[in-house]
Amino acid sequence: MRAHTGLSHSPEAADKEAYAASFRRHYPAQLRAQGVSGAALVEVYIDAEGRVREVEVVPRPASSSHQTHRAVLQDRGTSRVVDLNYRPEFGPAAQAVLRETRFLPALKDGKAVPSRFRMTLQFTPPTNP
């Protein structure tokens, strides 16, 4: 993302523990009970103060015959390959998680700037419910 946008710092959750707790709180109860994991792709707009102003679920392309996609996740110099199972049931949960999350905003030339980008939120059921 940085190479395409000119950002020196991408947005990230200001409170990682609260962010993780939000995933647990908004995990669809029936899917949690069934041990189902999945992901939602969203487009999010975060203002220069780190508040989420818009979040929309991005539907899986109709041309894609599979819900599972392989992705490379990168975070601070590390990367890992994961299989993402996009499920529409996780869309509203992803929106709820992001709407209550405060972010450290994107930075460009050392200044906070608004940003719009797509991100995947992965929901994994807890190992001990």
Backbone hydrogen bonds in HBPLUS format (Angstrom, degrees):
<---DONOR---> <-ACCEPTOR-->    atom                        ^
c    i                          cat <-CA-CA->   ^        H-A-AA   ^      H-
h    n   atom  resd res      DA  || num        DHA   H-A  angle D-A-AA Bond
n    s   type  num  typ     dist DA aas  dist angle  dist       angle   num
A0004-HIS N   A0001-MET O   3.09 MM   3  5.41 130.8  2.34 106.0 118.5     1
A0005-THR N   A0001-MET O   3.09 MM   4  6.21 140.5  2.26 152.9 164.6     2
A0006-GLY N   A0002-ARG O   2.91 MM   4  5.45 148.7  2.01 149.9 151.9     3
A0008-SER N   A0107-LEU O   2.72 MM  99  5.53 154.2  1.79 145.9 154.2     4
A0009-HIS N   A0107-LEU O   3.35 MM  98  4.91 145.5  2.47 135.8 131.2     5
A0107-LEU N   A0009-HIS O   2.88 MM  98  4.91 154.4  1.95 137.0 142.9     6
A0012-GLU N   A0104-LEU O   3.25 MM  92  5.42 148.8  2.35 138.4 147.6     7
A0104-LEU N   A0012-GLU O   2.72 MM  92  5.42 167.0  1.73 168.4 168.7     8
A0014-ALA N   A0102-ARG O   2.91 MM  88  5.84 175.5  1.92 144.9 145.1     9
A0019-TYR N   A0015-ASP O   2.98 MM   4  6.22 153.7  2.05 151.7 160.1    10
A0020-ALA N   A0016-LYS O   2.98 MM   4  6.20 160.7  2.02 147.3 151.3    11
A0021-ALA N   A0017-GLU O   2.94 MM   4  6.15 156.7  2.00 146.4 153.3    12
A0022-SER N   A0018-ALA O   2.95 MM   4  6.11 142.6  2.09 141.2 150.8    13
A0023-PHE N   A0019-TYR O   3.30 MM   4  6.72 145.1  2.43 143.5 151.5    14
A0024-ARG N   A0020-ALA O   3.27 MM   4  6.68 157.6  2.32 147.2 152.5    15
A0025-ARG N   A0021-ALA O   2.92 MM   4  6.15 156.9  1.98 149.1 155.8    16
A0026-HIS N   A0022-SER O   3.00 MM   4  6.08 152.7  2.07 147.3 153.2    17
A0027-TYR N   A0023-PHE O   3.04 MM   4  5.86 115.7  2.47 141.6 153.4    18
A0032-ARG N   A0028-PRO O   2.92 MM   4  6.17 156.7  1.97 157.9 165.7    19
A0033-ALA N   A0029-ALA O   2.90 MM   4  6.10 163.7  1.93 152.5 156.6    20
A0034-GLN N   A0030-GLN O   3.08 MM   4  6.27 141.2  2.23 138.4 148.4    21
A0036-VAL N   A0031-LEU O   2.86 MM   5  5.06 159.2  1.90 155.6 153.9    22
A0035-GLY N   A0032-ARG O   2.99 MM   3  5.00 151.9  2.07 101.9 110.9    23
A0038-GLY N   A0123-PHE O   2.99 MM  85  5.33 157.6  2.04 146.4 152.7    24
A0123-PHE N   A0038-GLY O   2.69 MM  85  5.33 174.2  1.70 176.8 177.9    25
A0039-ALA N   A0085-ASN O   2.84 MM  46  5.65 142.6  1.98 136.5 136.0    26
A0087-ARG N   A0039-ALA O   3.07 MM  48  6.02 158.2  2.12 159.1 159.5    27
A0040-ALA N   A0121-LEU O   2.99 MM  81  5.40 147.9  2.09 143.3 153.5    28
A0121-LEU N   A0040-ALA O   2.90 MM  81  5.40 164.5  1.92 158.9 162.0    29
A0058-VAL N   A0041-LEU O   2.76 MM  17  5.44 175.7  1.76 145.4 146.7    30
A0042-VAL N   A0119-MET O   2.91 MM  77  5.56 169.7  1.92 162.1 164.9    31
A0119-MET N   A0042-VAL O   2.88 MM  77  5.56 155.6  1.94 155.7 163.7    32
A0043-GLU N   A0056-GLU O   2.79 MM  13  5.31 158.3  1.84 155.0 162.1    33
A0056-GLU N   A0043-GLU O   2.92 MM  13  5.31 161.0  1.96 151.8 157.6    34
A0044-VAL N   A0117-PHE O   2.86 MM  73  5.68 166.8  1.88 169.8 168.5    35
A0117-PHE N   A0044-VAL O   3.07 MM  73  5.68 154.9  2.13 153.3 159.9    36
A0045-TYR N   A0054-GLU O   2.89 MM   9  5.06 161.2  1.92 145.2 145.8    37
A0053-ARG N   A0045-TYR O   2.84 MM   8  5.62 164.0  1.86 159.7 165.2    38
A0046-ILE N   A0115-SER O   2.86 MM  69  5.43 160.5  1.90 161.6 167.2    39
A0115-SER N   A0046-ILE O   2.86 MM  69  5.43 156.8  1.92 154.7 162.6    40
A0047-ASP N   A0051-ARG O   2.91 MM   4  5.50 161.1  1.95 157.3 155.9    41
A0050-GLY N   A0047-ASP O   2.99 MM   3  5.38 164.4  2.01 115.1 119.9    42
A0103-PHE N   A0050-GLY O   2.83 MM  53  4.40 172.2  1.83 140.4 140.9    43
A0064-SER N   A0061-PRO O   3.03 MM   3  5.49 159.2  2.07 112.9 119.5    44
A0086-TYR N   A0067-GLN O   3.11 MM  19  5.35 158.3  2.15 140.2 133.9    45
A0069-HIS N   A0084-LEU O   2.78 MM  15  5.16 153.7  1.84 143.7 151.2    46
A0084-LEU N   A0069-HIS O   2.65 MM  15  5.16 173.9  1.65 162.7 163.3    47
A0071-ALA N   A0082-VAL O   2.84 MM  11  5.47 162.6  1.87 162.4 168.3    48
A0082-VAL N   A0071-ALA O   2.87 MM  11  5.47 163.2  1.90 160.2 166.0    49
A0073-LEU N   A0080-ARG O   2.84 MM   7  5.43 162.2  1.87 167.6 163.3    50
A0080-ARG N   A0073-LEU O   2.96 MM   7  5.43 144.2  2.09 143.5 154.9    51
A0075-ASP N   A0078-THR O   2.87 MM   3  5.39 158.4  1.92 151.2 157.8    52
A0078-THR N   A0075-ASP O   3.13 MM   3  5.39 162.1  2.16 113.4 118.9    53
A0090-PHE N   A0087-ARG O   3.08 MM   3  5.85 162.3  2.12 122.5 127.1    54
A0091-GLY N   A0088-PRO O   3.08 MM   3  5.38 160.0  2.12 110.9 117.2    55
A0094-ALA N   A0090-PHE O   2.91 MM   4  6.09 156.2  1.96 153.4 159.9    56
A0095-GLN N   A0091-GLY O   3.00 MM   4  6.32 158.6  2.05 155.3 161.3    57
A0096-ALA N   A0092-PRO O   2.99 MM   4  6.21 159.8  2.03 146.2 151.4    58
A0097-VAL N   A0093-ALA O   2.93 MM   4  6.17 160.8  1.97 152.4 157.4    59
A0098-LEU N   A0094-ALA O   3.06 MM   4  6.29 169.5  2.07 152.8 154.8    60
A0099-ARG N   A0095-GLN O   2.90 MM   4  6.04 156.2  1.96 151.9 159.0    61
A0101-THR N   A0098-LEU O   3.17 MM   3  5.06 161.9  2.21 103.2 108.8    62
A0113-VAL N   A0106-ALA O   2.93 MM   7  5.59 157.0  1.98 144.3 148.1    63
A0108-LYS N   A0111-LYS O   2.87 MM   3  5.34 158.4  1.92 147.1 151.7    64
A0111-LYS N   A0108-LYS O   3.06 MM   3  5.34 166.4  2.08 112.5 116.7    65
